[in-house]
Amino acid sequence: MAAPKKRASALYNWFETRLGLGAPIMEAAEHPVPANTSSWWYVFGSAAAVILVLQVVTGILLALVYSPTAGDAWYSLQFIDHNVALGWFLRAMHGWGSDFMVAIVLIHLVQVFMFGAYKFPRELTWIVGVFLLLLTLAMAFTGQALRFDQDAYWGLGIGASILSRVPWAGGALVDLLLGGPIIAGPTLSRFFTLHVFILPGLILSLVGLHVWMVLRLGINEWPMPGRLVSKKTYMQEYHSLTKKTGIPFVPEAAWKDALFAAAIVLSIMACALWFGPFGPSGQPNPTIIQTVPKPDLPFLWIYAVLAYLPPAMETPFILIAPVVIIGAMLALPLVFGEGEKHWSRRPAAVLMVAVIAVTLGVFTHLGMYTPWSPKMNAWSSDPVPAAYLRDRTPLEREGAIVFQNKQCRNCHSIGGAGGMRGPALDDIASRMTEDQIIRQVLQGGGNMPAYGNSLTPAETTALVHFLLTLHGNRPAAVNATRKLTMHERLPLPPEQPAPAAHGGT
């Protein structure tokens, strides 16, 4: 027994002589913290770090098999699920770990906010934490995209639509995100690089910086009513408190962190065993217009908000709300860096957290049931009303069949029936020229996906002929003033660009 122990000690001394890491690690592990921080309220940061390690390990194992190409991605996930031993469980662990990590990081940020731990001298610690939350959400989004199923495909389209609305730089940002104008092989390569290399590298770097600042500045003490933070006296008061009541973090305080982290990992394993992996659903197919795409849990509330917003409000909301929210979070410690920490003396903070939590909960619940369009009276291929078929030419009636079969009424209404995501089409011929309608159908724009590859030239010709008969109060009017036939003017459909968020002309 003594011999193996002696060899282990010699091996440790050999490495320690050359690396010198033992002493700093022991010093960090045993650094004193206020005794009142040995609480279950202080365990979320450590749990997030443990989940990050789990995500890195499971992600590396999945990357050994996953093929980030448009033709192979979906099949590689099927191979992992059905041909690799416990591959489905590995995917499930990685997927559920992502959701748990988003939840734990968010809870940790709320706990820091409620405890006033963003105040002096921990302003930069809070700011780094905000960026870690954003990067965690980015990891979740890029991970969903790598499934490359129907949900992922349309989710990428929605993301591209959001970026396309940025003034001046929208088109360039879409090309940067997708690797070109369409969702294809370069898109998956970029998202794979983001998900496996860039985002984890940034997260690990910021986590290291975050831990360094926690060690240097100490763990925020338990807030007490009436104990105000002053930049002139706080550091002296904190060191005095630590000296009087300080306990070593390991093992006195760390056991609760370890126990909670173990419980979270077991919960992830239980969810993976019970619910299995996320997707993949059907293969990505832009011609299947009747899809009902839904994002993963962390983004369901955004899906519901956009579904219920009036179309005219979508762009202002998408461009303004994130800037305001992120800007307010980053400015919080710089503006309110001193003063009261205890939540009982900060009723505005408590009310803000309650309102945000209820709002996110409600919209997340709605996102589980909200269809693509909030009012979907034509979700199936309902026939076009008879009033819009009278006195039509055979070609225009063929266009009405295309309109019906391609389920254009999922997003648009005619005769007061249909979806509400896009504008009503009763008077489309009074608002748009023939060329404009052709371009909108083939290339999309605004909130409307492009259907250049979803329709044959003959179908597009018939559909546009039918739309040109819709003049509002004269549904049976026939457009007989065309100078050129559609076959003469209709260009071949271009390569399909990325589908945008679901909506209308």
N, C-alpha and C positions, 0 to 999 in steps of 0.2 A: 504494500500500500504506500509505503514511504517513497519507494523508487519512482512510481508513476507521478506522484505529487512533486517530487524533486525535478523530474524531467519537464513537467508542465511549467514549474516555476522558472526553470532555465530557459525554456522556450519563450515565456512571457518576457523575461528580462532581456532576451536577445532582441525581440521586436521593440521593446520599450526603449532600449538604448539607442536604437536607430530612428524611431518615430517620435518618441516622447509624447504619446497621446494619453497614456494612462492617467497621469496627474490631472490634466485639464478635464478629462471625462469625469473623474471622481469628484473634482471640485464642482463641476456643473451639477452632478447628481445630488450632491450633498449641500448645495447652496441653501442658505436659510430662507424660509418664507414665513410670513405671519401665521401664527397658529390657527387663526380663524379662516384661513384660506384652505384648510383641510376640510373641504365641504364638497357635497355632491354637485353643487352649482359650478364648480371649477373643473369639471372633468371633460368638458366637450372639446377643448382644444387638443388634448392628448388623444381622444377617440378619433378625431379627424385625421391626426397624423398616422394612427394605426390603420385606418381605412385607406389612406393614401398608399401606404406600403402594400396593403392587400391588392389595390388596384394596379400598382406597378408590377407585382409578381404575376397576377392573373393576366394582365395585358401582355407581358412578355411571352407567356406561354401561348396565348391566342395568336400573337403575331407570328409565331413559328409556323402556323398552318394557314392563316388567313391570306387571301390573295387580293390585293387592292386594285383590281381591274374591273372595268364595267362588265366584262363578260364572265368573270370568274368569282366575283365577290359573293354573290348570292349562293352559288353552288358550294363555295368553300365553307360557308356557315352551315349549309346542310350536311356537308361532310363532317364538320366538327360535331354536330348534334348527333349524327347517326353512325358514324364510323370510327370516331376517336373514343377510346375508353374514357368515360366520365367527361367527355367533351361538352355535353349539354350542361353538366353541373358547373364546369369551369365558366362557360358563357353566362350562366345564370348568376354565379357569384360576381362576375365582373359587372353585369347589368344592374343587379340589386345593390352592389357596392356603390355604383355611381349615384343612385337615388339616395341611399343612406348618407353618402358623403355630402351631397347638396344639402340635405336636411340638417345634418350635424353642424356643418359650417354656418348655415343660416341661424340655427339656434344659438351657436356660440357667439355670433355677431350680435344677436338680440340680447344675450346675457351680458356681454361687454357693454352694450348701450345702456341697459337698465342699471348696471352697477357703476356707471359713470367712469368706466376704465379707459375711456378715450381721452380723458382730461390730462393735463400736464402731469408728468412728462412723457405720456404714452401716446401723444398725437400721431407720431409716425407709425407706431405699432398698429393703431386703428386703420390708418390709410393703407398700409400693407395688407391688412385683413380684408378691406373692401376689394382690393385688387385680387386677392386670393378667392373671394366669392365669385367675382366675375370670371376668373380663369376656370373655376370649378364648373360654372354653368357652361362655359365654352367647351370644356371637356365632355360634358354630358351631351351637348348638341352635336359635336363632331363624332362622338361615339354612336349616336343614333344614325347619323348619315352613313356610317360605314356598314350598316346592315344592308343598305342599298335595296330595300324592298319598297313597296308602294308608299308606306308612310314616310320613309326616308326620302324617296324621290320628290314627293310633293312638299315635304318639309324643307328640302333644299330649294324648291321653287319659291316657297314663302320667304325663306331667308334671302334669296336673290332679289325678290320683289322689294323687301324692306330696304336692302342696300341700294337698289336702283332709285329710290326716292330721295337719296341724299343729293342736295343741289350741287350741280357742276361735276362732282366726282362720282355720281352714281354708276354710270356705265363702266368706268375704270375699276370701281370697287367690285362690281359683279364679275368682270373678267378676272380680277385678282382672286376672287373667292372660288370661281368655278374653273379657272384655267382656260377660259374661252367663253363664247357666247352660249354654249349649251352644256347640259349636264351629261358628262361622258367620262371616259377613262381619266383624263387629266384632273377632273373633279375629285375622283376617289384618291388619286395620288396625292393631291394637295391636302385633303382631309386626313389621309393616313399620316402624312408627314406632320400635320398639326397635332393630331391626336397622340401620336407615338413619340414624337421627338420635341417639337417646339413647346407645346403647352405643358407637358410634364417637366421639361427643363426649366421653364419659367416658374412653375409651381414649386418645384424643389428648391430653386434659388430663393424665392420669396419666403418659403417655410424656414429655410436656414436663417435668413435675415430676421424673420419674426421671432424665432427661438433665441437668437443672439440678443435681440432687444429685451426679451422677457428676462433672460439671465442677467443682463446688464442693469435693467431698471427695476427688476423685481416683479413679483406677481402682485397685482392690484389687491390691496387690503379689502376686507369686508367693509362696505360703506356703512357709516354710522350717521344718524340724523344730527344735523348741526355741525358736523365736522367738515368744514369748507376747505377746498383746495386753493392754495395760494402759491404762486410761483416762487415767492420769496421764502416760504417756510416749509413747503411740502417735503422736500427731500430730507431735510433734517428730521421732521416728524416721522417720516417713513422709516428711516434708519434707526431712530429711537424705538419705534414700535417693533421692528424686526429684532433689535437687540434684546428687548424685554421678553417678547413672546415667541421669538423665532424658533422654528423646528426645521431639521433637515428635510428637504423635499423627498429624498429617498432614505429610509422607507416610510417615514411618518405620514407624508401626504400622498405619496405616489400609489399606495395600495388601492385607494379608491379609483384613481385614474385607470389602473390596470384592471380592476374588477369591472368597471363600466365598459372599457374598451373590449374586454373579453365577451361581455354580454352583447355588445353591438355586433361583434363578429359572429357569435352564435345566432343572432337574429338574422343576419345576412344569409348564413348557411341554411337556416330554417326556411326563409323565403325562397331561396334557390331550390331547395328540395320540394317545397310544396307547390310553388307557382311555376317553376321552371324558367327558362331563358326568355328574353324579350324577342319575339319574332324569330326569323324573318317571316313577314307575311308574304303576299304574292309578289312575284317578280315585278320589278319596275316596268311599267308600260304606260307611256303617255297617252296612248289611244283609249285607255279605259277611263272615260270621263266620269263615270258614275262611282268612282272611288269615294270613300269617306275617310280621309286621312286624319290621323290624330297624332300629336307629338307625345313624347314621353312625359311622365308625371310632372317634372319640374317646370314644364312649359305649357301645361294644359290651361293655366289661367290666362296666358297670353292668347291662346287659341280662342278661348271663350270671349275675352274682351274684344278682340277683333271681329268676332262673329256678331256681336251685339252693337258694335259701333255703327253709326250711319256711315255709308261709304265716303261721304265728304269729310268725315272727321278722321279717317284712318291715317292719312299722310301726316297731318299736324300732330296727331297723337304719337305716331311712330317716331317722328323726328324730334319732337320737343320733350315728351315725357321722360325717355331714358336720360337725356342730357340733364334735365332738371333734377331727377332723382339721384343720379350718380354724383352730380356736382354738389348737391346738398349733403350727401354722405361724406364726401371728401372734405367739404368745408366745415363740417360739424365740429371737429376738435379745435380747429383754428379760430372759430367764432366763440365757442362755449368751452374754452380750455380751463376755466377756473370755476369755482363755486361749489354748489351742493352736489353730492353724489347719490345720496339715498333716494330710492324711488318714491318714498312717501312724501318727499319734499319736491318732487318733480312730476306733478299730475299731468302736465302736457305730454311728457315722455310716455307715461303709462297709457294715456288715451291714444297717442299715436300708434304705439305698438298694438293695442287692442284693435283699432280700426284697420290697420294693415293686415293683421292676422285674420280677422273676420273676412275682409275683402278677398284676400288670397284664397281662403278656404271656400268661400262661396263660388268664386269663379273657377277654382279647380274642380269643384263638384259639378258645376255647369258644363265644364269642358269635357267631362266624362260622357255627357249625354247630348251636348249641343251638336247638331249636324253641321255639315259644311256651310249651309245657309240657315239662319235661325228660323225662317218661315219657308218650309219646304213642302209645298202642296203638290209639287210635280216631281217628287223624287223618283218615281217610276216613269216609264216612257208614256206618259199620258198623251192621248191624241191631240193634235192641234184643233182648236175650236172650228166648227163647221163654217162660221162666218168668215174665217180667213182663207177658206178654200173655194168660195164661190167665184165664178168668172175667172179662174186662174188657168193659165196655160199648162200643158202637161209638164213642162220643165219646172214651172213654179210649184206645182203640186209635188213634184219629186223633191224640190227643196224643202217643202213642209215635212216630208217623210224624213229627210236628213235631220231637220230641226228636231223632230220627235225622237228618232233613233239615237242621235248623239246627245240627247238629254240636255239640250241647251237651256231648258226651263228649270234645271237645277239651280241656276243662278239668275236667270232672267224670267220675267213674266210677260205674258201677252193676254189681253182680255181680263186682266185682274187676277190671273192664276199663275203661280210659279214662284221661283225663288226670288229673294230680295237682296242678294249680294250684289248683283249688277242692276243697271237701270232697266226699266221696262222698255220693251222693244216695239210697242204699238205704233210709235211714230218715228222709228229709226230712219226711215227713208226721207223724212222731213228734216232730220238733224245731220245726216251724214251723206256724202256723195258716194257713188258706186265705188270709186277708187279707194275712198277712206274705209268703206266696209270691207273690201277685199284685203286691204293692208291689215286691218284690225283682226280679221279672222285668221289670216296666215301668220302674222308676226306678233299678235297680241299687243299688249301695252297697258299701262296703268295697272289695274288690278286683274287684268284678263290674261290667262295663259295663251300661248301660241299654239295653233292647231294646224300648222303647215304640214306636219307629218301625220296628223290624225285624220285628214280628209284627202281623198283623191281629187285630182283636178275636176273631174265630173261632179263630184259631190259638192265641192266648193262653188262651182258654177251654179248648180241648182239652188244651193242654200242662199247665195247672194241674190239670185233672181227672186227668190221668195221674200227675202228681207226688203227688197226694193219695192214690194207691194204694200208695205206697212206705212200708212200715212196718217195715223192717228184716227181722226173721226171718219175716215173713209177706208175702212179695213178691206173693202172689196175692190178698191181702185187698182187698176193695172198700169204699171209703168210702161208706156208704149213709145217713149221718146228716146230710146237708146240709139246712139249713132253707130255704135259698133257692137257686135255680139260679144258675149262673155268669152267665147272660145278665141276670139281675136285679141282680146285685151288681157285675159287672165294669164299672169306669169306662172311658171312652174313654181311649186312651193319650195321655199328655201330650206336649208338645213334648220331644224327646229331649235330655236333658242330656249333658254331655261324657262320652264313654266313659272309664272308669277303667282302671287297669292290669288286665291280664287275670287273672281269677281267679274266685272262687266265692261262692256264697251263704253 
